[in-house]
Amino acid sequence: MAKGFAAAMPKARFVGVPNTSHVPHLESPAAFNSAVLEFLR
């Protein structure tokens, strides 16, 4: 579903966090934080 939302928005992109399910911020905090920081910059 998230990939579909990203595809529907011209400036959006989907960033998946490998080896996680519903709580990537808890399951892989370093990868999640890296993706968020890249977005914020």
C-alpha positions in Angstrom: 0.0 0.0 0.0 2.8 2.4 0.9 4.4 1.9 -2.5 1.1 2.7 -4.2 0.8 6.0 -2.2 4.4 7.0 -3.2 3.7 6.2 -6.9 0.6 8.4 -6.8 2.5 11.4 -5.5 4.9 13.1 -7.9 7.6 14.1 -5.4 7.2 11.1 -3.1 9.4 8.0 -2.8 9.1 4.8 -0.9 12.0 3.9 1.4 11.8 0.5 2.9 13.8 -0.6 6.0 15.1 -4.2 5.3 14.2 -7.0 7.7 11.5 -5.1 9.5 7.7 -5.4 9.6 5.3 -2.9 11.3 7.6 -1.1 13.6 10.9 -0.3 11.8 11.7 2.5 14.2 12.0 -0.2 17.0 13.2 -3.1 14.9 16.0 -1.3 13.1 16.5 2.1 14.7 19.8 3.0 12.9 18.4 2.3 9.4 15.1 4.1 10.2 16.9 7.1 11.7 19.2 7.3 8.6 16.2 7.4 6.3 14.4 10.0 8.3 17.6 12.2 8.5 18.1 11.9 4.8 14.5 13.1 4.3 14.9 16.0 6.7 18.0 17.3 5.0 
